[in-house]
Amino acid sequence: MPRMRRPLHDANLYVCGDAYSTGQRWVYGALTQAELMLEEHFGLPRPTWLPPSVYLGA
C-alpha cells in the first residue's frame, strides 16, 4: 500500500484511493490514503483537527 502512493519514484505520479487502503470500499479509506500521501510525499503537517492518535492505516 505505501508503494502505491508513489509507484514510480522518478515521476510525479501519486495514487490514492480506497483500493490501496486497509479501509477498502469506504470513503474513510480513500481519505486516509490521501492524508498519508500528503504527509509522506509532500511533507505537509497533519491538520490540527485530525488528532495524531487517529490511525490512518499503512
Chimera marker file (.cmm) of the C-alpha trace (Angstrom):
<marker_set name="trace">
<marker id="1" x="0.000" y="0.000" z="0.000" r="1" g="1" b="0" radius="0.5"/>
<marker id="2" x="2.713" y="2.567" z="0.797" r="1" g="1" b="0" radius="0.5"/>
<marker id="3" x="4.424" y="1.807" z="-2.517" r="1" g="1" b="0" radius="0.5"/>
<marker id="4" x="1.245" y="2.559" z="-4.472" r="1" g="1" b="0" radius="0.5"/>
<marker id="5" x="1.053" y="6.101" z="-3.095" r="1" g="1" b="0" radius="0.5"/>
<marker id="6" x="4.078" y="6.801" z="-5.306" r="1" g="1" b="0" radius="0.5"/>
<marker id="7" x="4.646" y="3.835" z="-7.600" r="1" g="1" b="0" radius="0.5"/>
<marker id="8" x="7.359" y="5.466" z="-9.754" r="1" g="1" b="0" radius="0.5"/>
<marker id="9" x="9.887" y="7.389" z="-7.687" r="1" g="1" b="0" radius="0.5"/>
<marker id="10" x="11.359" y="9.147" z="-10.696" r="1" g="1" b="0" radius="0.5"/>
<marker id="11" x="7.964" y="10.524" z="-11.787" r="1" g="1" b="0" radius="0.5"/>
<marker id="12" x="5.500" y="12.916" z="-10.192" r="1" g="1" b="0" radius="0.5"/>
<marker id="13" x="2.824" y="10.246" z="-10.127" r="1" g="1" b="0" radius="0.5"/>
<marker id="14" x="0.787" y="9.640" z="-6.990" r="1" g="1" b="0" radius="0.5"/>
<marker id="15" x="-2.099" y="7.255" z="-6.403" r="1" g="1" b="0" radius="0.5"/>
<marker id="16" x="-4.523" y="7.419" z="-3.542" r="1" g="1" b="0" radius="0.5"/>
<marker id="17" x="-7.845" y="5.767" z="-3.057" r="1" g="1" b="0" radius="0.5"/>
<marker id="18" x="-9.647" y="3.196" z="-1.003" r="1" g="1" b="0" radius="0.5"/>
<marker id="19" x="-8.420" y="0.298" z="-3.174" r="1" g="1" b="0" radius="0.5"/>
<marker id="20" x="-4.935" y="0.682" z="-1.675" r="1" g="1" b="0" radius="0.5"/>
<marker id="21" x="-6.002" y="1.119" z="1.939" r="1" g="1" b="0" radius="0.5"/>
<marker id="22" x="-6.933" y="-1.034" z="4.902" r="1" g="1" b="0" radius="0.5"/>
<marker id="23" x="-10.407" y="0.505" z="4.608" r="1" g="1" b="0" radius="0.5"/>
<marker id="24" x="-11.303" y="-0.720" z="1.140" r="1" g="1" b="0" radius="0.5"/>
<marker id="25" x="-14.744" y="0.186" z="-0.201" r="1" g="1" b="0" radius="0.5"/>
<marker id="26" x="-15.084" y="3.033" z="2.315" r="1" g="1" b="0" radius="0.5"/>
<marker id="27" x="-14.671" y="6.775" z="1.847" r="1" g="1" b="0" radius="0.5"/>
<marker id="28" x="-12.630" y="6.744" z="5.056" r="1" g="1" b="0" radius="0.5"/>
<marker id="29" x="-10.055" y="4.535" z="3.318" r="1" g="1" b="0" radius="0.5"/>
<marker id="30" x="-9.703" y="6.992" z="0.443" r="1" g="1" b="0" radius="0.5"/>
<marker id="31" x="-9.375" y="9.952" z="2.808" r="1" g="1" b="0" radius="0.5"/>
<marker id="32" x="-6.755" y="8.265" z="4.985" r="1" g="1" b="0" radius="0.5"/>
<marker id="33" x="-4.659" y="7.357" z="1.948" r="1" g="1" b="0" radius="0.5"/>
<marker id="34" x="-4.855" y="10.925" z="0.678" r="1" g="1" b="0" radius="0.5"/>
<marker id="35" x="-3.739" y="12.243" z="4.074" r="1" g="1" b="0" radius="0.5"/>
<marker id="36" x="-0.841" y="9.778" z="4.263" r="1" g="1" b="0" radius="0.5"/>
<marker id="37" x="0.262" y="10.783" z="0.765" r="1" g="1" b="0" radius="0.5"/>
<marker id="38" x="0.206" y="14.479" z="1.689" r="1" g="1" b="0" radius="0.5"/>
<marker id="39" x="2.204" y="13.854" z="4.863" r="1" g="1" b="0" radius="0.5"/>
<marker id="40" x="4.749" y="11.388" z="3.462" r="1" g="1" b="0" radius="0.5"/>
<marker id="41" x="5.428" y="12.760" z="-0.009" r="1" g="1" b="0" radius="0.5"/>
<marker id="42" x="4.702" y="16.460" z="0.279" r="1" g="1" b="0" radius="0.5"/>
<marker id="43" x="5.810" y="16.976" z="3.877" r="1" g="1" b="0" radius="0.5"/>
<marker id="44" x="2.574" y="18.633" z="4.924" r="1" g="1" b="0" radius="0.5"/>
<marker id="45" x="1.729" y="18.540" z="8.620" r="1" g="1" b="0" radius="0.5"/>
<marker id="46" x="-1.365" y="16.748" z="9.817" r="1" g="1" b="0" radius="0.5"/>
<marker id="47" x="-4.305" y="19.166" z="10.148" r="1" g="1" b="0" radius="0.5"/>
<marker id="48" x="-4.988" y="20.386" z="13.663" r="1" g="1" b="0" radius="0.5"/>
<marker id="49" x="-8.488" y="18.914" z="13.547" r="1" g="1" b="0" radius="0.5"/>
<marker id="50" x="-7.064" y="15.417" z="12.950" r="1" g="1" b="0" radius="0.5"/>
<marker id="51" x="-5.514" y="14.138" z="16.196" r="1" g="1" b="0" radius="0.5"/>
<marker id="52" x="-2.184" y="12.278" z="15.963" r="1" g="1" b="0" radius="0.5"/>
<marker id="53" x="-3.827" y="9.300" z="17.655" r="1" g="1" b="0" radius="0.5"/>
<marker id="54" x="-6.115" y="8.675" z="14.652" r="1" g="1" b="0" radius="0.5"/>
<marker id="55" x="-4.980" y="5.554" z="12.815" r="1" g="1" b="0" radius="0.5"/>
<marker id="56" x="-4.586" y="6.248" z="9.102" r="1" g="1" b="0" radius="0.5"/>
<marker id="57" x="-3.525" y="2.771" z="8.094" r="1" g="1" b="0" radius="0.5"/>
<marker id="58" x="-0.348" y="1.547" z="6.488" r="1" g="1" b="0" radius="0.5"/>
<link id1="1" id2="2" r="1" g="1" b="0" radius="0.2"/>
<link id1="2" id2="3" r="1" g="1" b="0" radius="0.2"/>
<link id1="3" id2="4" r="1" g="1" b="0" radius="0.2"/>
<link id1="4" id2="5" r="1" g="1" b="0" radius="0.2"/>
<link id1="5" id2="6" r="1" g="1" b="0" radius="0.2"/>
<link id1="6" id2="7" r="1" g="1" b="0" radius="0.2"/>
<link id1="7" id2="8" r="1" g="1" b="0" radius="0.2"/>
<link id1="8" id2="9" r="1" g="1" b="0" radius="0.2"/>
<link id1="9" id2="10" r="1" g="1" b="0" radius="0.2"/>
<link id1="10" id2="11" r="1" g="1" b="0" radius="0.2"/>
<link id1="11" id2="12" r="1" g="1" b="0" radius="0.2"/>
<link id1="12" id2="13" r="1" g="1" b="0" radius="0.2"/>
<link id1="13" id2="14" r="1" g="1" b="0" radius="0.2"/>
<link id1="14" id2="15" r="1" g="1" b="0" radius="0.2"/>
<link id1="15" id2="16" r="1" g="1" b="0" radius="0.2"/>
<link id1="16" id2="17" r="1" g="1" b="0" radius="0.2"/>
<link id1="17" id2="18" r="1" g="1" b="0" radius="0.2"/>
<link id1="18" id2="19" r="1" g="1" b="0" radius="0.2"/>
<link id1="19" id2="20" r="1" g="1" b="0" radius="0.2"/>
<link id1="20" id2="21" r="1" g="1" b="0" radius="0.2"/>
<link id1="21" id2="22" r="1" g="1" b="0" radius="0.2"/>
<link id1="22" id2="23" r="1" g="1" b="0" radius="0.2"/>
<link id1="23" id2="24" r="1" g="1" b="0" radius="0.2"/>
<link id1="24" id2="25" r="1" g="1" b="0" radius="0.2"/>
<link id1="25" id2="26" r="1" g="1" b="0" radius="0.2"/>
<link id1="26" id2="27" r="1" g="1" b="0" radius="0.2"/>
<link id1="27" id2="28" r="1" g="1" b="0" radius="0.2"/>
<link id1="28" id2="29" r="1" g="1" b="0" radius="0.2"/>
<link id1="29" id2="30" r="1" g="1" b="0" radius="0.2"/>
<link id1="30" id2="31" r="1" g="1" b="0" radius="0.2"/>
<link id1="31" id2="32" r="1" g="1" b="0" radius="0.2"/>
<link id1="32" id2="33" r="1" g="1" b="0" radius="0.2"/>
<link id1="33" id2="34" r="1" g="1" b="0" radius="0.2"/>
<link id1="34" id2="35" r="1" g="1" b="0" radius="0.2"/>
<link id1="35" id2="36" r="1" g="1" b="0" radius="0.2"/>
<link id1="36" id2="37" r="1" g="1" b="0" radius="0.2"/>
<link id1="37" id2="38" r="1" g="1" b="0" radius="0.2"/>
<link id1="38" id2="39" r="1" g="1" b="0" radius="0.2"/>
<link id1="39" id2="40" r="1" g="1" b="0" radius="0.2"/>
<link id1="40" id2="41" r="1" g="1" b="0" radius="0.2"/>
<link id1="41" id2="42" r="1" g="1" b="0" radius="0.2"/>
<link id1="42" id2="43" r="1" g="1" b="0" radius="0.2"/>
<link id1="43" id2="44" r="1" g="1" b="0" radius="0.2"/>
<link id1="44" id2="45" r="1" g="1" b="0" radius="0.2"/>
<link id1="45" id2="46" r="1" g="1" b="0" radius="0.2"/>
<link id1="46" id2="47" r="1" g="1" b="0" radius="0.2"/>
<link id1="47" id2="48" r="1" g="1" b="0" radius="0.2"/>
<link id1="48" id2="49" r="1" g="1" b="0" radius="0.2"/>
<link id1="49" id2="50" r="1" g="1" b="0" radius="0.2"/>
<link id1="50" id2="51" r="1" g="1" b="0" radius="0.2"/>
<link id1="51" id2="52" r="1" g="1" b="0" radius="0.2"/>
<link id1="52" id2="53" r="1" g="1" b="0" radius="0.2"/>
<link id1="53" id2="54" r="1" g="1" b="0" radius="0.2"/>
<link id1="54" id2="55" r="1" g="1" b="0" radius="0.2"/>
<link id1="55" id2="56" r="1" g="1" b="0" radius="0.2"/>
<link id1="56" id2="57" r="1" g="1" b="0" radius="0.2"/>
<link id1="57" id2="58" r="1" g="1" b="0" radius="0.2"/>
</marker_set>
